[in-house]
Each structure stands twice: as structure tokens, then as C-alpha cells.
């Protein structure tokens, strides 16, 4: 029997036993049995053929130091503008807690699997003891229903309700250590500022039309005055992965329809990987990325480039790194990245260089240390370049739990001590 099945059965038995001791002995009880079907491990509901899977995550992050309030020094610029922490002599701290609880009830019918999914999410964020006023961690993101949808089918699946998009936006992460400047601003990928909105209230159909090939079409953002259409085709195999996604926005509103395209592919060879991606929209903006990696016995080489046109301004980013496996437990990474927010303008380029050492110091415990510098961009000449250090220690004993502590400091006098803990189930 699987360990997880044993745990679920024990938990159900304990819950029922506790309830039996507290309740009228003449009462009847709902039976919860362990199910392990349809590729799901969970609990049966009322001894029926419905399998309930419960999963979730709890995480907490805290940081303290002196890292805001000083002059707003930035590195790079344009779409990759990034504020560099600075000291003003006053203490700063931030506390964030996240909880996710997801229920999936699946019943297998002769025609396919019928499923209902409910996901709850709670986020709290405080800065210097005051609730964050805006963004994902503000009061507006307190406990709410993150997902609530039904689905039906096996190789062809119909989904309807509140959920995330079916748009495929992958194959666009750079391989090199440090990544790329603009890419790190859009979830390590490529995207344009005017790319149509996705997800929300949806009606989606996804189908596996051949071995490793799937297609999908959806109406999304039906909870807005505009609405969106999403369509994709994706192929997976030993060679890698490729996709193309098109999104049409404002399909319900009175104005003109907008559109966006995201496509990318990753190809795997013996010791090499090559990746390319492109995103563009109806405004004429586009963002492209090309990245490659070569892995050998002792070291790994990687190089990446990103190209952007935003409101008629051409932007360029480059990055390269080398990773060296010094011992079985120690790896060294050296990386460099460069960004030009306007190739037609002079002296606005920014760069970053860093050297990192990662060591497995004991089972489940990993230590890292990085030293580097930011230069160029809009950093005043008197402070250019800005050196920094980033230290970290993580512990992952298993069971979905991990925790860590860290320290960041730079030559502008900013510093922050960090703590995090997380458990998924």
C-alpha cells in the first residue's frame, strides 16, 4: 500500500473514531474509505464512487532590515527598470502569509471523468506592521474562492467556471544563471504589455488529438465587459516541447478586438538544449527570446538574448553563464547580463555580474553565497557600480516542507535578513 494511502486511511479512521466518541452511539456515521483510482489518491465520499482529493499549501515569509526610503536608484531601464534597495537609517520589515486549500471531487462514468474543483486562497501582507495597500497582498486579496469549476471527459475535457487560463505561455525561460533583465519582469519569459487578459470565468475545451499533441479553445474573462478567446496547439515528445497560443481580447465589448500571440519551442539534443520564444500583440509591440545550454561532465555553458520593441523603442538584453561542478556537493556559477533600454540612445545601458557558490552541507541542507555588482543604467556615477552580497541556507527534510534563512546587503547601505517556511500537501 502506498504511504500516502496509508496516511489518508489513518487520518479518516482517526476522524471517525473521534467523532464516534463524542456523538450519540446510536447515530449513523458516513464512511470514508481510501480510494486510489483514476490516477488519484484520496478519500471516497459516503462510500460512493466519488474520490475526493484534498491538497494545499501554507507558506510564510518575513524580512527585516533597512532597504527602503533612500534615493530611488534603478538599474537598466525601460521595461526592465529595477529599483535597487537603499538605506535611509530607519528599520523596515515585511510579513506575508499565504494559505491555499484545494478540493477535487472526481467520479468516473462510462463516458469519462466528472470532476468538481474548489480552491480557496488567503493572502496577508504587512509592511512595517501596516496592511499592504495595493497589489496581490492587499486587503482585497483576503480569503476568497480562487477556483470553482467543473470538468468532464478524458482525452477531450470540457471545463467551465472560475479557473486559470488554458493559454500556453512556456518555453520562454532563459537557461543562463541570472537570467535576462526584461524576462525576469514577466515571470522569466516573454510577453508584451498589451497582451489580452486571460482566465477568470471560463468555458474551455482541451483535447488530446494524437500522441503528445493537444489542442484547446476557450472563452475566458467572461466576468468582464470585454471577454477573451483563447486557442492553442501543443506538442510534447522526447525531442522537447513546442506550442502556439493566440488570444483575442474584447470579443464581447463594443470596441475593437485586440489580439496577442505567444509561441515557443524547446529542443533537446544529447548534451544541448535550444529554446526560442516570441510574443506579440496588435499594438505592434513584440518580445522575443533565444537561449541555449551545453552540459558537459564538469561544467555547463549557457547564453541567452532577448529582443523587444515597445512603443517603437527597440530594447536588447544579453546574458551568459558558466556552471562548474567543483565536487559532488559544490557547484560554482558565474554569470553576466546586459540590457539596453533604447538601442538608439547612448550611455543608458545596464549590466550585472555575479559569482555564486552552492554547497550541499548535509542531507537536505544547502548553503549558497553570491557576490556581484550592478552597473550603468540610471545609477548615479558616484555610486556606480553597486556591489552586493546574497547569502542563503535552506533545509528540505522532505514531506513537502522547506525552510530557509538569508541575508542580502549592498554598497548603498541596504540590508535585509530573510526567513521563509513552506509546507505543501
DATA-V416441 format. One record per residue. RES is the residue in one letter. PSI is psi in degrees with one decimal (NA if undefined). Layout:
# DATA-V416441
RES PSI
RES PSI
This chain:
# DATA-V416441
X 140.6
X 147.2
X -40.0
X -38.7
X -41.3
X -42.3
X -45.7
X -41.5
X -41.5
X -41.1
X -42.3
X -43.7
X -41.2
X -42.1
X -42.8
X -39.4
X -43.3
X -42.5
X -38.4
X -35.9
X -31.1
X -18.0
X 172.8
X 124.0
X -17.2
X -8.9
X 155.3
X 146.7
X 147.5
X 130.6
X 134.1
X 115.5
X 153.9
X 132.5
X 148.2
X 72.6
X 166.3
X 22.5
X 15.7
X 138.5
X 123.3
X -148.9
X 139.8
X 148.4
X 119.3
X 39.7
X 27.0
X -169.5
X 16.5
X 128.0
X 126.1
X 120.7
X 128.3
X 125.8
X 169.4
X -170.2
X 142.1
X 128.6
X 153.1
X 138.1
X 135.9
X 138.7
X 146.8
X 144.7
X -143.1
X 96.7
X 7.8
X 166.0
X -15.3
X -173.6
X 144.1
X 75.5
X 137.2
X 152.7
X 147.4
X -127.6
X -178.0
X -136.3
X -12.8
X 14.0
X 133.7
X 126.3
X 134.1
X 128.7
X 141.2
X 154.6
X 142.4
X 9.0
X 0.0
X 148.1
X 142.6
X 145.3
X 156.8
X 138.2
X 128.5
X 133.0
X 137.7
X 135.9
X 131.9
X 131.2
X 124.4
X 133.6
X 129.3
X 115.8
X 117.7
X 130.2
X 124.7
X 124.2
X 172.7
X -25.9
X -8.4
X 179.4
X 128.5
X 128.5
X 144.2
X 134.2
X 130.5
X 126.4
X 126.5
X 142.0
X 138.3
X 127.6
X 134.0
X 132.1
X 133.2
X 134.8
X 119.3
X 35.8
X -2.3
X 135.0
X 134.1
X 137.0
X -26.1
X 167.1
X -172.2
X -23.9
X 13.5
X 176.4
X -29.8
X -16.8
X 27.7
X -174.6
X 123.2
X 167.0
X 113.6
X -39.1
X 144.0
X 97.3
X 163.6
X 153.8
X 156.4
X 134.4
X 169.4
X -80.6
X -29.1
X 123.7
X 128.9
X 131.6
X 139.3
X 139.7
X -146.4
X 115.6
X 179.8
X 170.9
X 157.3
X -2.2
X 134.3
X 118.0
X 28.0
X -157.6
X 31.9
X 23.4
X 128.6
X 146.0
X -24.1
X 148.4
X 136.1
X -19.2
X -151.2
X 154.2
X -55.9
X -36.4
X -38.1
X -15.5
X -16.6
X 52.9
X 45.6
X 50.3
X -151.9
X 137.5
X 159.0
X 159.0
X -30.2
X 17.0
X 130.8
X 151.9
X 153.5
X 167.6
X -155.2
X -137.4
X 127.2
X 157.6
X 115.2
X 144.6
X 125.3
X 135.2
X 139.0
X 105.7
X -17.4
X 172.2
X 112.8
X 2.5
X 125.4
X 153.6
X 159.9
X 152.3
X 145.4
X 151.8
X 124.0
X 171.5
X 37.9
X -6.4
X 9.4
X 167.2
X -8.0
X -53.3
X 157.6
X 152.0
X 136.1
X 132.4
X 144.9
X 160.0
X 137.7
X 142.5
X 135.4
X 144.0
X -178.1
X -23.2
X -22.7
X -143.5
X 145.3
X 150.7
X 161.3
X 129.4
X 135.1
X 136.9
X 126.6
X 122.1
X 163.1
X 46.6
X -13.5
X -21.7
X 175.6
X -19.9
X -172.4
X 147.1
X 136.8
X 166.8
X 158.1
X 150.7
X 135.1
X 123.9
X 148.1
X 162.2
X 145.2
X 125.7
X 129.7
X 126.3
X -175.5
X -66.0
X 10.6
X 150.4
X 138.1
X 136.8
X 139.9
X 145.6
X 153.4
X 134.9
X 137.6
X 163.8
X 179.0
X -11.7
X -9.3
X -6.8
X 146.0
X 157.7
X 122.8
X 152.6
X 142.0
X 129.7
X 146.9
X 153.5
X 137.3
X 120.4
X 128.1
X -176.2
X -45.7
X -19.6
X 163.1
X 131.6
X 141.3
X 145.9
X 146.1
X 157.3
X 143.8
X 144.4
X 132.5
X 148.2
X 109.7
X 115.0
X 39.3
X -0.2
X 125.9
X 131.8
X 149.2
X 134.4
X 143.6
X 151.2
X 149.7
X 153.6
X 161.6
X 132.8
X 132.2
X 123.7
X 91.5
X -46.0
X -176.0
X -24.7
X -3.1
X 128.0
X 141.1
X 131.5
X 135.2
X 128.8
X 158.1
X 139.7
X 154.4
X 142.9
X 133.7
X 108.6
X -10.1
X 103.6
X -13.8
X -8.8
X 154.0
X 152.2
X 35.4
X 9.8
X 149.9
X 156.4
X 160.0
X 137.0
X 145.0
X 151.2
X 127.8
X 141.8
X 127.2
X 128.0
X 132.7
X 103.4
X -20.6
X 173.6
X 119.7
X -3.3
X 127.3
X 134.2
X 144.7
X 148.9
X 130.6
X 138.9
X 142.9
X -169.5
X 145.3
X 143.1
X 160.3
X -148.8
X -137.1
X 20.4
X 128.9
X 144.4
X -32.0
X -20.8
X 10.4
X 124.9
X 169.5
X 112.2
X 152.6
X 163.7
X 143.4
X 113.5
X 144.7
X 152.3
X 122.8
X 150.2
X 121.4
X 87.4
X -9.1
X -176.3
X 18.9
X 5.6
X 141.9
X 149.9
X 163.5
X 159.9
X 155.4
X 167.6
X 128.9
X 141.3
X 150.7
X 174.7
X -5.7
X 5.4
X 0.5
X 146.9
X 154.2
X 135.8
X 133.4
X 145.7
X 140.4
X 151.9
X 143.9
X 140.9
X 125.5
X 153.8
X NA
